[in-house]
Amino acid sequence: MDGKFLREIMSGLKCGACGQHYDTDRANVLGYQYNVWIDIHSYLREFDGDFAKLFNRS
């Protein structure tokens, strides 16, 4: 996993407060934790995309 891949993922995300896309040119990857990526991968396989439910917002 590299910073370029993470910036690609971030380019499709919007800020929950203002709705603007994140400025990926200003994003910095500070470090990696391999076991976190395994957890995220497992979570995303089951995630249905309902962020309102995820953050308890109806």
HUWOFEN-V281796 format. One record per residue. RES is the residue in one letter. PHI is phi as a letter, one per 40 degrees, with the letter a starting at -180 (NA if undefined). OMEGA is omega in radians with two decimals (* if undefined). D_LAST is the distance of its C-alpha to the last C-alpha in Angstrom with 2 decimals. Layout:
<<RES:PHI:OMEGA:D_LAST> <RES:PHI:OMEGA:D_LAST>>
//
This chain:
<<M:NA:3.14:33.78> <D:b:-3.11:34.66> <G:c:-3.13:33.27> <K:c:3.12:33.65> <F:c:3.14:31.39> <L:c:3.09:28.68> <R:c:3.08:29.03> <E:c:3.11:28.61> <I:c:-3.11:25.30> <M:c:-3.09:24.19> <S:c:3.12:25.40> <G:c:-3.11:22.59> <L:c:3.09:19.84> <K:b:3.07:18.43> <C:c:3.13:17.74> <G:c:-3.10:14.14> <A:c:-3.03:15.63> <C:b:3.12:18.09> <G:g:3.13:17.48> <Q:c:3.05:21.10> <H:c:3.10:22.47> <Y:c:3.09:23.98> <D:c:-3.03:27.74> <T:c:3.09:29.03> <D:c:-3.12:32.57> <R:b:-3.14:31.63> <A:c:3.10:29.86> <N:b:3.07:32.01> <V:c:-3.05:31.82> <L:c:-3.14:33.04> <G:i:-3.11:33.65> <Y:b:3.02:32.86> <Q:b:-3.04:32.23> <Y:d:-3.09:33.07> <N:c:3.08:31.36> <V:c:-3.14:28.05> <W:c:3.08:28.38> <I:c:3.13:29.03> <D:c:-3.14:25.86> <I:c:3.12:23.77> <H:d:3.13:25.54> <S:c:-3.14:24.84> <Y:c:-3.07:21.12> <L:c:3.08:20.83> <R:c:-3.09:22.81> <E:b:-3.07:20.14> <F:c:-3.09:16.96> <D:c:3.10:15.26> <G:g:-3.12:13.81> <D:c:-3.11:10.08> <F:c:3.11:9.59> <A:c:3.10:5.81> <K:c:-3.14:6.64> <L:d:-3.11:9.78> <F:b:3.10:8.85> <N:f:3.07:6.46> <R:b:-3.12:3.76> <S:c:*:0.00>>
//
